[in-house]
Every structure is written in structure tokens, then in C-alpha cells.
């Protein structure tokens, strides 16, 4: 191995074969390698060869990869080609798409995915109706040579994504930035929506936790020819909580536009920081902010903030509220998950359509499991055990996940809703005669848009509240909401 004595090493494709520059344990220089990828080119295999020079076996620590791009938006076209080809190469060589890119690229870096094609079509439609600021339809067609309309209106066959990206390279920098920014915002909105709904396909994903313990195992299908089984596994997952410390929260004040907030209703604390805006399908740009909280970082529209209970606070009030929340965060959180493992193809169509992700994990006993996660609603229907086995803890976890709806006796229903930028568990269908009893069960109510609404707590107190509610109004049906 080359014994590195310099702090900086520059090598080209010629030096990216047959040499090793990693932090090898026997080398004098075992410092962290920060590998900057300049001029990625078009060859995915050559990119992997070059990246592999600093990430090899018997190393003290893996390198930190950093692809470099200028502020010329169309340059991302080159990185996109590498990202797409690395994904394809990873799928072929490893059977796992995310391994091919070595973790270098984000989903939105692949500008040739079906999410990108969908975003491009929406951009074309916005150009036709004149809702892209700084670029009219005539300017776009004259500059790119691409025609979006004909005598009948929008053309049936629009220019493909590769043609659009290639034509961007010939535009002025200002026009490149206008078009690519609009396209990028549409793309990010689609990917974020797919990730939030659980429909984004990232290939095989490894679940990590402090502990996985299988609590029950049930065969739900046996192949008649081979006797191979499909098993439904219920397991307890223990995850270590890593809340944001007070010092880390206060450090966000260094960001431009950061604001310390305290919720006047709940007493919770948050740091409001700017985040990326997204373009909606109607062409409107939605400015958004991120609320940094001890255990979550939700994003919401800036226009919605005045309608919430978040108010600016001084440092002392913020520190008291943040510290009080940290004191209530347990060291670990246990949750129940359900995995369908074993023979999957014969029952693939019976599995829920909301998410097709395949996961792998290893239990505390050393058992390696590959399968698909399913919701408690699907489990109840698949095992035909009824709904009486749903415990309050499992009910709270299922509701917080957002994909489960619980229909209770006497027309009541529990589901997760989004109210003023926060997830809540709402009880609907109650009558005036039920209101006093439900309030006694510690459900709280608010009048929103002149309508009385009732909610169950989403923290640990929610288990006790749901226990009282489910005892009086048993679960009649468990269903899954559409993605």
C-alpha cells in the first residue's frame, strides 16, 4: 500500500486502478480520508473503481465521500447519470440498489427516475399555463427548441427527460437556474410524499435496533408442492432514544432565520429553522420551516405557523421547556412490529399495497430474517383471530403509524390526523350524550373551525386513555387507510 505522507492526494482515472489509499491499519497515516469526487464523468464502473481506492478492507475507518458540483444547475445532469448507473450496477452485482451508490447520492439526485419524469411533465404543464416565474412558454420553446403544444393544445408526446436535461446545458446560467429550480422543487415534493406514505422503493433495507425479539411465529401459508412456509412473525423492537440535547438545540440559533419557540398550549419547545421550499402542482411555491424538537423534526408550511400555538420565547423559557421534555424521554422505546417472512411470491398479491419495501434484520438469537412489514390491520385479517387481541399499546402504536383506522362500537372511530402541524389521534363519531363520559376518560377536546373535536394523548398517557376507551367501546374492525 502507498504510505501517505501528504495531507492531500490528487489522482485521476489512471491512478484509480491497482492502488490503495485507504486508512490501512499498518500505515503511518491512518487519518480519516475525505474523498472529493471531481468530474465524475459518465462511467459508473470507473467511478466505483476510483471510490474503492479509499474504502477497502483492513482499514481503521471508512472514508467520507463528497461529490462536488458547482452552482450551475445543469451540471447535476452528470451526477444524475452516475447516480442512476450506480443504482443499476448495485442491483445487478449486489441484488441491492442502495449498495451500488455507496451512500453517495440522495433519491432526488437521480434525475431519470419515474418521480423525475412525473415532475417534468408537471413542469411542462406549468410552463404551458404560464405559472413558472421568469420563463414563459415562448421563451422556453425558443431557447430549448422543444415544442410543448400543437394545434390541439398540449402535445400527446412531450420531450423525454434525457432530452430536457441535455437542452438545459445549452441555456444561459440564469435560465438554467430558473427551470432547474422549479423542476427540483416538484421532484422533491414527489419523493417526500412517497417516503411519507411508505411507497418509496429503496430496495432491500436493513432494520437496526438495540434488540429484536420474536414473540410469536405463525405459519399463514404452506406451498402444496414444496411444503415451504410463509410465516407471520411478531417481534418486539427496542430502540435507543437519542434526543437532541439542549446545547445542540441552542446551536441552531446560529442558522439565519432560526427562532426559539414554546407551545403555549402544550408547553413543548422547538427551534424553527428554514428548510427547502417545494413547488405545488398548481405552480405555487410553498415556503416551509422545520421544527427541531427533542425527538422529531417535522416540516410544515410557513403560512400555517400563525395558526398554531407556537410562539417565540426567550432563551431561559426555551431552556426550561426543552429540559423538561428531555427529562421525560426514556432511554429506550419498545414497539411491536409484524414481518411476513419465508416464501413470499405465492402470497405477494395478498400483502398490502401501501408499501412494497423488503426488510432484513437479525434477532437477538442470531436468526436472520428477510420479509415485508405489515400493519396490525393486515395481521388481524390474515390470522382471523379477531380484533379482541389488539392491546392498548399495540393500538397506540398502530394509530401513530398513520396507516391504521380503528372502528369502535357505537359508531366511534380512531385515526391519526394532522392538526396545526402536529400528528394527533382523533376520536370521531361521538354524540352529545357520550361527551361527558369520554372527557372522564381523559380525552381532551378543542373547538377547531367552530367544531368540537376530541383527541387522545400521543405520549405514554395515551395507553391508559385508549385502555379505558377500548374497554367501553371495543374494536369492531381494523382497516388500513389508503396511502
C-alpha positions as CSV (number, residue, x, y, z in Angstrom):
1,X,0.0,0.0,0.0
2,X,1.1,3.5,-0.7
3,X,2.4,5.1,2.6
4,X,0.8,8.5,2.5
5,X,2.9,11.3,4.0
6,X,1.0,14.2,2.5
7,X,-2.3,15.7,3.6
8,X,-3.7,16.0,0.1
9,X,-3.6,13.4,-2.7
10,X,-5.0,14.0,-6.2
11,X,-5.4,11.1,-8.6
12,X,-7.2,10.6,-11.9
13,X,-8.8,7.6,-13.5
14,X,-5.2,6.4,-14.3
15,X,-4.4,6.4,-10.6
16,X,-7.6,4.8,-9.7
17,X,-6.6,1.2,-10.6
18,X,-4.4,-1.1,-8.6
19,X,-3.5,1.4,-5.9
20,X,-4.7,1.7,-2.3
21,X,-5.1,5.0,-0.5
22,X,-7.3,3.8,2.5
23,X,-6.6,4.2,6.2
24,X,-4.9,0.8,6.4
25,X,-4.1,-0.4,9.9
26,X,-0.4,-0.9,9.2
27,X,0.1,2.6,7.6
28,X,1.6,5.5,9.3
29,X,-1.1,7.8,8.1
30,X,-4.4,6.5,9.5
31,X,-6.3,9.7,9.5
32,X,-9.8,10.0,8.1
33,X,-9.9,10.1,4.3
34,X,-12.2,12.7,2.9
35,X,-12.6,11.7,-0.7
36,X,-13.8,14.5,-3.0
37,X,-15.3,13.3,-6.3
38,X,-14.4,15.8,-9.0
39,X,-15.6,15.5,-12.7
40,X,-17.5,12.3,-12.1
41,X,-17.8,11.6,-15.8
42,X,-20.2,9.1,-17.3
43,X,-18.7,5.7,-16.4
44,X,-20.3,4.2,-13.3
45,X,-17.9,1.3,-13.1
46,X,-14.9,3.7,-13.3
47,X,-16.5,5.8,-10.5
48,X,-16.8,2.7,-8.3
49,X,-13.2,1.8,-9.1
50,X,-11.9,5.2,-8.1
51,X,-14.0,5.4,-4.9
52,X,-12.8,1.9,-4.0
53,X,-9.2,3.2,-3.7
54,X,-10.0,4.8,-0.3
55,X,-12.6,2.3,1.0
56,X,-11.0,-1.1,1.5
57,X,-10.7,-4.0,3.9
58,X,-8.5,-3.8,7.0
59,X,-9.0,-0.1,7.4
60,X,-9.1,1.8,10.6
61,X,-12.1,3.8,9.5
62,X,-14.1,4.3,6.3
63,X,-13.7,7.4,4.2
64,X,-16.1,10.3,3.9
65,X,-17.2,10.7,0.3
66,X,-18.1,14.1,-1.0
67,X,-19.3,14.6,-4.6
68,X,-18.5,18.1,-5.8
69,X,-20.7,20.3,-8.1
70,X,-20.7,24.0,-8.9
71,X,-23.8,26.2,-8.6
72,X,-24.5,25.7,-12.3
73,X,-27.7,23.7,-12.0
74,X,-27.4,21.8,-15.3
75,X,-24.2,20.2,-14.0
76,X,-26.3,17.9,-11.9
77,X,-27.2,16.2,-15.1
78,X,-23.7,14.5,-15.0
79,X,-24.0,13.4,-11.3
80,X,-27.5,12.1,-12.1
81,X,-26.2,9.8,-14.8
82,X,-23.6,8.4,-12.3
83,X,-26.3,8.0,-9.6
84,X,-28.7,6.1,-12.0
85,X,-25.9,3.8,-13.3
86,X,-24.6,3.2,-9.8
87,X,-28.1,2.2,-8.7
88,X,-28.4,-0.2,-11.7
89,X,-24.9,-1.6,-11.1
90,X,-25.7,-2.2,-7.4
91,X,-28.9,-4.0,-8.3
92,X,-27.1,-6.3,-10.7
93,X,-23.9,-7.0,-8.7
94,X,-25.4,-7.0,-5.1
95,X,-29.1,-7.5,-5.6
96,X,-29.5,-4.3,-3.6
97,X,-29.8,-0.9,-5.2
98,X,-28.5,1.3,-2.4
99,X,-25.2,-0.5,-2.1
100,X,-24.2,0.4,-5.7
101,X,-24.1,4.2,-4.9
102,X,-22.0,3.7,-1.8
103,X,-24.4,6.1,0.0
104,X,-23.2,9.0,-2.1
105,X,-26.4,10.0,-3.7
106,X,-29.9,11.0,-2.4
107,X,-33.1,9.9,-4.1
108,X,-33.6,13.3,-5.7
109,X,-30.1,13.1,-7.3
110,X,-31.4,10.6,-9.8
111,X,-33.0,12.8,-12.4
112,X,-34.1,10.0,-14.6
113,X,-36.4,8.1,-12.1
114,X,-40.1,7.8,-12.6
115,X,-40.5,10.5,-9.9
116,X,-38.4,12.8,-12.1
117,X,-40.4,12.0,-15.2
118,X,-43.6,12.8,-13.4
119,X,-42.2,16.1,-12.1
120,X,-41.0,17.0,-15.6
121,X,-44.5,16.5,-17.0
122,X,-45.9,18.8,-14.3
123,X,-43.3,21.4,-15.1
124,X,-44.3,21.3,-18.8
125,X,-47.9,21.8,-17.9
126,X,-47.0,24.8,-15.6
127,X,-45.0,26.3,-18.5
128,X,-48.0,26.0,-20.8
129,X,-50.3,27.8,-18.4
130,X,-47.6,30.4,-17.6
131,X,-47.0,29.6,-13.9
132,X,-43.2,29.3,-14.0
133,X,-41.8,32.7,-12.8
134,X,-39.1,34.0,-15.0
135,X,-39.7,31.8,-18.0
136,X,-42.7,31.9,-20.4
137,X,-43.7,29.1,-22.7
138,X,-42.4,31.1,-25.7
139,X,-39.0,31.7,-24.0
140,X,-38.7,28.0,-23.2
141,X,-39.5,26.8,-26.7
142,X,-37.3,29.4,-28.3
143,X,-34.3,28.6,-26.0
144,X,-34.5,24.8,-26.0
145,X,-36.0,24.1,-29.4
146,X,-38.6,21.9,-27.6
147,X,-42.3,22.2,-28.6
148,X,-44.8,21.5,-25.8
149,X,-48.0,22.5,-27.7
150,X,-49.6,21.9,-31.1
151,X,-52.9,23.0,-32.7
152,X,-54.9,20.8,-30.3
153,X,-53.2,22.2,-27.1
154,X,-50.6,20.2,-25.1
155,X,-48.9,17.6,-27.2
156,X,-49.6,14.0,-26.5
157,X,-45.9,13.1,-26.6
158,X,-43.8,15.5,-24.7
159,X,-40.0,15.7,-24.8
160,X,-38.4,13.0,-22.6
161,X,-36.3,13.7,-19.5
162,X,-33.0,13.0,-21.2
163,X,-33.7,15.5,-24.0
164,X,-34.8,18.1,-21.4
165,X,-31.6,17.7,-19.4
166,X,-29.4,17.8,-22.4
167,X,-31.0,21.0,-23.7
168,X,-30.6,22.7,-20.3
169,X,-26.8,22.6,-20.9
170,X,-27.1,25.0,-23.8
171,X,-29.1,27.6,-21.9
172,X,-27.8,30.7,-20.1
173,X,-27.0,30.2,-16.4
174,X,-29.9,32.3,-15.3
175,X,-32.4,30.4,-17.4
176,X,-30.9,27.1,-16.3
177,X,-31.4,28.0,-12.7
178,X,-35.0,29.1,-13.1
179,X,-36.0,25.9,-14.9
180,X,-34.0,23.5,-12.8
181,X,-35.1,25.1,-9.5
182,X,-38.8,24.7,-10.5
183,X,-38.1,21.1,-11.6
184,X,-36.2,20.3,-8.5
185,X,-38.9,21.6,-6.2
186,X,-41.5,19.4,-8.0
187,X,-39.3,16.4,-7.8
188,X,-38.6,16.8,-4.0
189,X,-42.3,17.2,-3.3
190,X,-43.0,13.9,-5.0
191,X,-40.2,12.0,-3.3
192,X,-41.0,13.4,0.1
193,X,-44.7,12.4,-0.4
194,X,-43.7,8.9,-1.5
195,X,-41.4,8.5,1.5
196,X,-44.0,9.8,3.9
197,X,-46.7,7.4,2.6
198,X,-44.3,4.4,2.6
199,X,-44.5,3.8,-1.1
200,X,-41.0,4.9,-2.0
201,X,-39.0,1.9,-3.1
202,X,-35.4,1.9,-1.9
203,X,-34.8,-1.8,-2.4
204,X,-33.7,-4.0,0.4
205,X,-33.5,-2.1,3.7
206,X,-31.8,-3.2,6.9
207,X,-33.7,-2.6,10.1
208,X,-31.4,-1.6,13.0
209,X,-32.3,-1.5,16.7
210,X,-30.8,-2.3,20.1
211,X,-32.9,-5.5,20.2
212,X,-35.2,-7.7,18.1
213,X,-37.1,-10.5,20.0
214,X,-39.6,-12.8,18.2
215,X,-42.6,-13.1,20.5
216,X,-44.8,-15.2,18.2
217,X,-44.5,-17.1,15.0
218,X,-47.4,-18.4,12.9
219,X,-47.5,-20.2,9.5
220,X,-50.0,-18.5,7.3
221,X,-49.3,-20.3,4.0
222,X,-47.8,-23.6,3.0
223,X,-46.8,-24.3,-0.6
224,X,-48.5,-27.5,-1.8
225,X,-45.6,-28.7,-3.9
226,X,-42.5,-28.0,-1.7
227,X,-44.1,-27.6,1.7
228,X,-42.2,-24.3,2.1
229,X,-43.9,-22.0,4.6
230,X,-44.8,-18.3,4.8
231,X,-44.6,-17.2,8.4
232,X,-46.0,-14.2,10.2
233,X,-43.6,-13.1,12.9
234,X,-44.5,-10.7,15.7
235,X,-41.5,-9.2,17.4
236,X,-40.6,-6.6,19.9
237,X,-38.2,-3.9,18.7
238,X,-36.2,-1.9,21.2
239,X,-34.6,1.3,20.0
240,X,-32.4,3.6,21.9
241,X,-33.7,7.2,22.1
242,X,-31.2,9.8,21.1
243,X,-32.9,13.1,21.8
244,X,-31.4,16.4,20.7
245,X,-29.5,17.9,23.7
246,X,-30.2,21.5,24.9
247,X,-26.7,22.6,23.7
248,X,-27.4,21.2,20.2
249,X,-30.8,22.8,20.1
250,X,-29.3,26.2,21.1
251,X,-26.6,25.8,18.5
252,X,-29.3,26.0,15.8
253,X,-29.6,29.7,16.6
254,X,-26.5,30.3,14.5
255,X,-28.6,29.5,11.4
256,X,-30.1,32.5,9.7
257,X,-33.8,32.8,10.4
258,X,-33.7,30.4,13.4
259,X,-36.3,31.2,16.2
260,X,-36.7,29.7,19.6
261,X,-40.4,28.6,20.2
262,X,-42.5,27.4,23.0
263,X,-46.0,26.0,22.5
264,X,-48.4,28.0,24.7
265,X,-50.9,25.0,24.9
266,X,-48.6,22.0,25.5
267,X,-45.5,23.7,26.9
268,X,-43.3,22.0,24.4
269,X,-40.2,23.6,22.9
270,X,-38.9,23.8,19.3
271,X,-36.4,25.6,17.2
272,X,-37.8,26.9,13.9
273,X,-35.3,26.8,11.1
274,X,-35.7,27.5,7.4
275,X,-35.8,24.5,5.1
276,X,-36.3,23.9,1.4
277,X,-39.4,25.2,-0.3
278,X,-41.4,23.0,-2.6
279,X,-43.5,23.7,-5.7
280,X,-47.1,22.5,-5.5
281,X,-48.8,21.0,-8.5
282,X,-50.6,24.3,-9.2
283,X,-47.3,26.2,-9.6
284,X,-47.4,27.9,-6.2
285,X,-44.2,27.8,-4.2
286,X,-44.8,26.8,-0.6
287,X,-42.2,28.2,1.8
288,X,-41.6,25.7,4.7
289,X,-39.9,25.6,8.0
290,X,-38.5,22.8,10.1
291,X,-39.3,22.5,13.8
292,X,-36.4,20.9,15.6
293,X,-37.8,19.0,18.6
294,X,-36.1,16.7,21.1
295,X,-37.3,13.5,19.3
296,X,-38.6,14.7,15.9
297,X,-38.1,17.2,13.2
298,X,-41.4,17.9,11.4
299,X,-41.7,20.2,8.4
300,X,-44.7,22.5,7.9
301,X,-45.7,25.4,5.7
302,X,-44.6,28.8,6.9
303,X,-48.1,30.2,6.3
304,X,-49.5,27.7,8.8
305,X,-47.3,28.8,11.7
306,X,-49.5,31.8,12.8
307,X,-52.5,29.4,13.2
308,X,-50.6,27.2,15.6
309,X,-49.8,27.7,19.3
310,X,-46.1,28.1,18.7
311,X,-44.8,31.5,20.0
312,X,-41.3,33.0,20.1
313,X,-39.7,32.6,23.5
314,X,-36.5,33.9,25.2
315,X,-33.6,31.6,26.0
316,X,-34.5,30.9,29.6
317,X,-38.1,29.9,28.9
318,X,-37.0,27.8,26.0
319,X,-34.3,26.0,28.0
320,X,-36.8,25.2,30.8
321,X,-39.3,23.7,28.4
322,X,-36.7,21.8,26.5
323,X,-35.0,20.4,29.6
324,X,-38.4,19.3,31.0
325,X,-39.1,17.3,27.8
326,X,-35.6,15.7,27.9
327,X,-36.3,14.5,31.4
328,X,-39.4,12.7,30.2
329,X,-37.6,10.9,27.3
330,X,-36.9,7.2,28.3
331,X,-33.6,5.6,27.5
332,X,-35.3,3.0,25.2
333,X,-38.6,2.7,23.4
334,X,-40.2,-0.7,22.8
335,X,-42.6,-1.2,19.9
336,X,-44.2,-4.2,18.2
337,X,-43.7,-4.9,14.5
338,X,-45.0,-7.6,12.2
339,X,-42.9,-9.3,9.5
340,X,-44.1,-11.7,6.8
341,X,-41.1,-13.9,6.0
342,X,-40.2,-17.1,4.2
343,X,-42.0,-17.9,0.9
344,X,-43.4,-14.5,-0.3
345,X,-44.0,-14.8,-4.0
346,X,-47.2,-17.0,-3.8
347,X,-48.9,-14.6,-1.5
348,X,-47.3,-11.3,-2.8
349,X,-50.6,-10.0,-4.1
350,X,-52.3,-10.7,-0.7
351,X,-49.8,-8.4,1.0
352,X,-50.7,-4.7,1.5
353,X,-50.2,-2.4,-1.5
354,X,-49.3,0.6,0.7
355,X,-45.7,-0.4,0.9
356,X,-43.7,-3.0,-1.0
357,X,-40.4,-2.5,0.9
358,X,-38.4,-5.6,1.8
359,X,-36.6,-5.5,5.1
360,X,-33.9,-7.6,6.7
361,X,-32.9,-7.8,10.3
362,X,-31.1,-10.1,12.8
363,X,-32.7,-11.1,16.1
364,X,-31.0,-11.3,19.5
365,X,-30.8,-15.1,19.0
366,X,-28.8,-14.6,15.7
367,X,-31.7,-15.5,13.4
368,X,-31.6,-13.6,10.1
369,X,-35.0,-12.6,8.7
370,X,-35.9,-11.1,5.3
371,X,-39.5,-10.1,4.7
372,X,-42.1,-7.4,4.4
373,X,-43.6,-5.4,7.3
374,X,-47.3,-5.4,7.6
375,X,-49.7,-3.5,9.8
376,X,-51.9,-4.8,12.7
377,X,-54.9,-4.4,10.5
378,X,-53.5,-6.8,7.9
379,X,-52.4,-9.2,10.7
380,X,-55.9,-9.3,12.2
381,X,-57.4,-10.1,8.8
382,X,-54.7,-12.7,7.8
383,X,-54.8,-14.7,11.0
384,X,-58.6,-14.4,11.5
385,X,-58.1,-14.1,15.2
386,X,-60.5,-11.3,15.5
387,X,-59.7,-7.8,16.9
388,X,-60.0,-8.5,20.6
389,X,-56.3,-9.4,20.8
390,X,-55.3,-5.8,20.0
391,X,-53.8,-4.4,23.2
392,X,-53.9,-0.6,24.0
393,X,-50.1,-0.5,23.5
394,X,-50.5,-2.0,20.0
395,X,-53.5,0.2,19.3
396,X,-51.5,3.3,20.1
397,X,-48.5,2.2,18.0
398,X,-50.7,1.3,15.1
399,X,-52.6,4.6,15.2
400,X,-49.4,6.7,15.5
401,X,-48.0,4.8,12.4
402,X,-50.8,6.5,10.5
403,X,-51.9,3.6,8.3
404,X,-54.4,2.0,10.7
405,X,-58.0,3.0,11.4
406,X,-59.9,1.6,14.3
407,X,-63.7,1.4,14.1
408,X,-65.2,1.0,17.5
409,X,-68.6,0.1,18.9
410,X,-71.5,2.6,18.7
411,X,-70.1,4.3,15.6
412,X,-66.8,5.7,17.0
413,X,-63.6,5.7,15.0
414,X,-60.0,6.4,15.9
415,X,-57.4,7.6,13.4
416,X,-54.3,9.7,13.2
417,X,-54.8,13.2,11.8
418,X,-52.7,16.3,11.2
419,X,-53.8,19.3,13.2
420,X,-51.8,22.6,13.2
421,X,-48.6,20.8,12.0
422,X,-48.7,18.0,14.6
423,X,-49.9,14.4,14.5
424,X,-52.8,13.7,16.8
425,X,-55.1,10.7,17.4
426,X,-58.7,11.8,16.9
427,X,-61.9,10.2,18.1
428,X,-64.9,10.8,15.8
429,X,-68.5,9.7,15.7
430,X,-69.3,10.6,19.3
431,X,-72.7,12.0,20.3
432,X,-73.5,14.7,22.8
433,X,-74.5,12.0,25.3
434,X,-71.1,10.4,25.0
435,X,-69.1,13.6,25.5
436,X,-69.1,13.7,29.3
437,X,-68.1,10.0,29.6
438,X,-65.3,10.5,27.0
439,X,-64.0,13.5,28.9
440,X,-63.8,11.4,32.0
441,X,-61.6,9.0,30.2
442,X,-59.1,11.9,29.8
443,X,-59.6,12.6,26.2
444,X,-59.2,16.3,25.6
445,X,-61.3,18.4,23.2
446,X,-60.8,21.6,21.2
447,X,-63.1,23.7,19.1
448,X,-61.5,24.0,15.6
449,X,-63.4,25.9,12.9
450,X,-66.4,26.1,15.2
451,X,-66.5,22.3,15.5
452,X,-65.8,20.3,18.7
453,X,-63.1,17.6,18.2
454,X,-61.8,15.1,20.7
455,X,-58.3,13.7,20.8
456,X,-56.3,11.1,22.7
457,X,-52.8,11.9,24.0
458,X,-50.0,10.6,21.8
459,X,-47.4,10.2,24.6
460,X,-47.3,7.4,27.2
461,X,-50.6,8.7,28.8
462,X,-52.3,7.6,25.5
463,X,-52.1,3.9,26.5
464,X,-54.2,4.5,29.7
465,X,-56.7,6.6,27.8
466,X,-57.1,4.1,25.0
467,X,-57.4,1.3,27.5
468,X,-60.5,3.0,29.0
469,X,-62.0,3.8,25.6
470,X,-61.4,0.3,24.2
471,X,-62.8,-1.4,27.3
472,X,-66.1,0.6,27.0
473,X,-66.2,0.7,23.2
474,X,-64.5,-2.5,21.8
475,X,-62.8,-2.5,18.4
476,X,-65.3,-3.7,15.8
477,X,-63.0,-3.5,12.8
478,X,-59.4,-2.7,11.9
479,X,-58.8,-1.3,8.5
480,X,-55.9,0.3,6.5
481,X,-56.2,3.8,5.1
482,X,-55.1,4.4,1.5
483,X,-51.5,5.6,1.0
